[in-house]
Amino acid sequence: MQSYGKQPKYISQNTAYKIYNRCRVKRWVKMGKILPVQGGIAGKTSTIFYEHSKLEVLDTAENIEIFKL
């Protein structure tokens, strides 16, 4: 979908928290499955981004595991 321009390459941390749930995103970061990317000049107020395609993959994989049970 990204090649067609319908899915942004990166989404902000705030958006990721809204779409995928804050605790899930934090858990994925803690497990090292996804790395946050600092936007702009590094500082306390810089926006943090996540790669949208990786979040989609993690979400799908987690949902498949849940439905297997």
TORKOL-4160 file (C-alpha; in steps of 0.2 Angstrom, whole numbers, padded with zeros to 4 digits, m for minus):
69
<pt num="1" X="0000" Y="0000" Z="0000"/>
<pt num="2" X="0014" Y="0012" Z="0003"/>
<pt num="3" X="0019" Y="0012" Z="m0015"/>
<pt num="4" X="0002" Y="0019" Z="m0019"/>
<pt num="5" X="0003" Y="0033" Z="m0007"/>
<pt num="6" X="m0011" Y="0026" Z="0004"/>
<pt num="7" X="0000" Y="0022" Z="0019"/>
<pt num="8" X="0013" Y="0034" Z="0026"/>
<pt num="9" X="0030" Y="0027" Z="0029"/>
<pt num="10" X="0031" Y="0033" Z="0047"/>
<pt num="11" X="0018" Y="0038" Z="0059"/>
<pt num="12" X="0019" Y="0048" Z="0075"/>
<pt num="13" X="0020" Y="0040" Z="0092"/>
<pt num="14" X="0004" Y="0048" Z="0097"/>
<pt num="15" X="m0005" Y="0041" Z="0082"/>
<pt num="16" X="0003" Y="0024" Z="0085"/>
<pt num="17" X="m0004" Y="0024" Z="0102"/>
<pt num="18" X="m0021" Y="0028" Z="0096"/>
<pt num="19" X="m0022" Y="0015" Z="0083"/>
<pt num="20" X="m0012" Y="0000" Z="0091"/>
<pt num="21" X="m0015" Y="0004" Z="0110"/>
<pt num="22" X="m0001" Y="0012" Z="0120"/>
<pt num="23" X="0003" Y="m0003" Z="0131"/>
<pt num="24" X="0005" Y="m0014" Z="0115"/>
<pt num="25" X="0017" Y="m0002" Z="0107"/>
<pt num="26" X="0027" Y="0001" Z="0123"/>
<pt num="27" X="0029" Y="m0018" Z="0124"/>
<pt num="28" X="0035" Y="m0020" Z="0107"/>
<pt num="29" X="0048" Y="m0007" Z="0110"/>
<pt num="30" X="0053" Y="m0015" Z="0126"/>
<pt num="31" X="0055" Y="m0032" Z="0117"/>
<pt num="32" X="0065" Y="m0024" Z="0104"/>
<pt num="33" X="0053" Y="m0028" Z="0090"/>
<pt num="34" X="0052" Y="m0010" Z="0084"/>
<pt num="35" X="0063" Y="0005" Z="0086"/>
<pt num="36" X="0057" Y="0023" Z="0088"/>
<pt num="37" X="0064" Y="0036" Z="0076"/>
<pt num="38" X="0067" Y="0053" Z="0082"/>
<pt num="39" X="0060" Y="0067" Z="0071"/>
<pt num="40" X="0069" Y="0083" Z="0068"/>
<pt num="41" X="0083" Y="0089" Z="0080"/>
<pt num="42" X="0085" Y="0077" Z="0094"/>
<pt num="43" X="0078" Y="0085" Z="0110"/>
<pt num="44" X="0065" Y="0082" Z="0124"/>
<pt num="45" X="0050" Y="0089" Z="0113"/>
<pt num="46" X="0055" Y="0080" Z="0096"/>
<pt num="47" X="0042" Y="0070" Z="0089"/>
<pt num="48" X="0045" Y="0051" Z="0089"/>
<pt num="49" X="0040" Y="0041" Z="0074"/>
<pt num="50" X="0037" Y="0022" Z="0071"/>
<pt num="51" X="0038" Y="0013" Z="0054"/>
<pt num="52" X="0020" Y="0010" Z="0050"/>
<pt num="53" X="0023" Y="m0006" Z="0040"/>
<pt num="54" X="0032" Y="m0014" Z="0055"/>
<pt num="55" X="0018" Y="m0009" Z="0067"/>
<pt num="56" X="0006" Y="m0018" Z="0055"/>
<pt num="57" X="0016" Y="m0034" Z="0054"/>
<pt num="58" X="0017" Y="m0034" Z="0073"/>
<pt num="59" X="m0001" Y="m0031" Z="0075"/>
<pt num="60" X="m0006" Y="m0045" Z="0063"/>
<pt num="61" X="0006" Y="m0057" Z="0070"/>
<pt num="62" X="m0001" Y="m0054" Z="0088"/>
<pt num="63" X="m0019" Y="m0056" Z="0082"/>
<pt num="64" X="m0014" Y="m0072" Z="0073"/>
<pt num="65" X="m0007" Y="m0079" Z="0089"/>
<pt num="66" X="m0023" Y="m0074" Z="0099"/>
<pt num="67" X="m0034" Y="m0083" Z="0086"/>
<pt num="68" X="m0024" Y="m0099" Z="0087"/>
<pt num="69" X="m0028" Y="m0101" Z="0105"/>
